[in-house]
Structures are given as structure tokens and as C-alpha cells.
Amino acid sequence: MARFRLSRLAQADLEHVLAASAERWGSDRRRRYAAILAAAMRKVSADPKGPATRTRAELASGLRSFHIQHVRAGDSGAKVIRPVHILYFRAVAPDLIEIVRVLHERMDPHRHLDEVSEDQD
């Protein structure tokens, strides 16, 4: 199984998503959403070209996406009824996936992925 890492932009995205989740829905739902996000990251690192992923070459070379609605955490306490975020990721080595952004499904990825090629740390 490949490993994954988060770009600086993805880290900021996650901080924002989880803070907004806690503010709007409370700490229990924030914890459940964090579990779904973590499960999604593990899933794409295990199978980056899996059937639920999409090639996103129109956005950037080698980029793929995965809507987190396609994963469910094994813990029934982590159930989220309607996950609304999409992971954008790329392979950076044979055994390493980089999550470059975590965007709400209503966000236009063209507007938020311009920085991807510049964020190489």
C-alpha cells in the first residue's frame, strides 16, 4: 500500500473544513467527518486508480480526484450522511500519493488548483 502526504494547501483546506464543521455541527460531527476524510485518504493511497477515482488531466497533469462519498469509515460511530468534499491528488513516487487539495463539491476546481504546480514541498 502506498503512503500519502498532504500539501500545504491540503493541510489548510482540512483545517478550514474541520473548523467549520465543528462550528456548524459540533465536535462529535467534526470527529466523524475527520474519520471519513482520513478513511478517504487511506483509500486513495491504497488504490489511486480505483474505480471511484477520476482522471483530472484538464486541471493538471497526473491529477486525479475522489469524492469522499465513496468511502465509509469502518466504525459505525463515524457515519456521515452526506459527505460533500473531493480529494484532489497525484502520485509523486511509485509508493507515495500527495493530496493536493480538499475542496467542497460546489467549488470550481479550476479556481483553486492553479497553485498546485507551485506547491511542491
Secondary structure as UniProt FT lines:
FT   STRAND          3..6
FT   HELIX           8..25
FT   HELIX           27..46
FT   TURN            48..49
FT   TURN            51..52
FT   STRAND          53..55
FT   TURN            57..59
FT   TURN            61..62
FT   STRAND          64..67
FT   HELIX           68..70
FT   HELIX           76..78
FT   STRAND          85..93
FT   TURN            94..95
FT   STRAND          96..104
FT   TURN            105..106
FT   HELIX           109..112
FT   TURN            114..115
FT   HELIX           116..118
//
